[in-house]
């Protein structure tokens, strides 16, 4: 590795009464990939936003390539050589990839845009990273993985010396993650510094040279990956031992709550049939694109199905009616909590209580006291971390936002809880809390249908595993027989049944 590229020392940042950064530090050398780790709320996002020019520190120093870093201006941050690749890319869908790469900075010749030169430069950047994309195609229709590749190329087009990847693999398949890692290594070989933020510790230990761990706004450890293991990383992240990541309590399995028969939606899924009983956690497993989320959306009534039936506690639900599903006692925690599960600018209390507003109304006026009482009660049950229950939910960390979505639906006292990717993008400590919550709800008689791409989560939490492949249900595996090999074989090999 070459010399020191970035140095953050004694970083402090406060928002109201919350100390988002409380003595954070970070060192990155040229030609090094550093994993930045920590629970949700540990201060990673605030540190990244400071490096992106969105915040200025209250105290502390930042130097980049040996010079003081000018804070508080996103354009200045880019000009100084820092680029951030966020989990959700922000391309213009109707512009070409070349236009997206050079948007606002198009090369010109004689006062006119040099279109041929722009396309040529983009192609050269693609080739340098081994990216097989056509610079002339529009961004619309690109996969999330390819969109992130374009964002990385955009960073290279401004000659960024430090590239920060914030949860880049959260929505990617295994093959796409492998491609992302290949590109990250090529950036390292070019002498650039890379900060890789992820909750997937296996990726971090495979890709990164070193890790920096944050907790409660402070940096608590920095170490070379070769000298530590994931157990030590988890201990640093949460400040305690996670002795049981998948707490599974014995629950009495009762009557059928959900019965799906012959559910079909042309071109999406076909002839899906299964039951979920009281006290049971059933997992829908399979590769990305297998149709799992589409099935649960049809069960809840968000999407119509062409044939088949969905019954809850013996009553057939009306096709395409979420209100009918809710009235029958069905709750859905969606895959995308920010876009589908929460009103981000609204208060934490309003988000938690919104599913039970009808019973909190008196003479057409909402009882604010009752709303806060319900929200505070559920916030306590789920150990939600917040400054003020009336703060906008967007101020919470990702893990705490997920708890708000869970609280919102558990407040309805459902008979069936459907959770789609319940722990995606949240830290290991909060994952254990969510797993414990699901297991406790099953003990209380709740039927749980869980969609998850996290195989250890599936194996650790499910009583039965239903495997989908290409829109069909291809296997049902009992907990005692479920292994990574049996699930992946069913998910990937045609004709493999369990």
Buried (B, 14 or more C-beta within 10 A) or exposed (E): BEEBBBBBBBBBBBEEEBBBBBBBBBBBBBBBBBBBBBBBBBBBBBBBBBBBBBBEBEEBEBBBBEEEBBBEBEEEBBEBBBBBBBBBBEBEEEBBBBBBBBEEEBBEEEEEEBBEBBBBBBBEBBEEBEBEBEBEEBBEEBEBBBBBBBBBBBBBBBEBBBBBBBBBBBBBBEEBBEBBBEBBEBBBEEBBBBBBBBBBBEBBBEBBBBBBBBBBBBBBBBBEBEEBEEEBBBBBBBEEEBEEBBBBEEBEEEEBBBBBBEBBBEEBBBEBEBBBBBBBBBBBBBBBEBBBBBBBBBBBBBBEBBEBBBBBBEEEBBBBBBEBBBEBBBBBBBBBBBEBBBEBEBBBBBBBBBBBBEEBEEEEEEBEEBBBBBBBEBBEBBEBBBEEBBBBBBBBBBBBBBBBBBBBBBBBEBBBBBBBBBBBBBBBBBBBBBBBBBBBBBEEBBBBBBBBBBBEBBBBBBBBBBBBBBBBBBBBBEBEEBEEEBBBBBBEEEEBEB
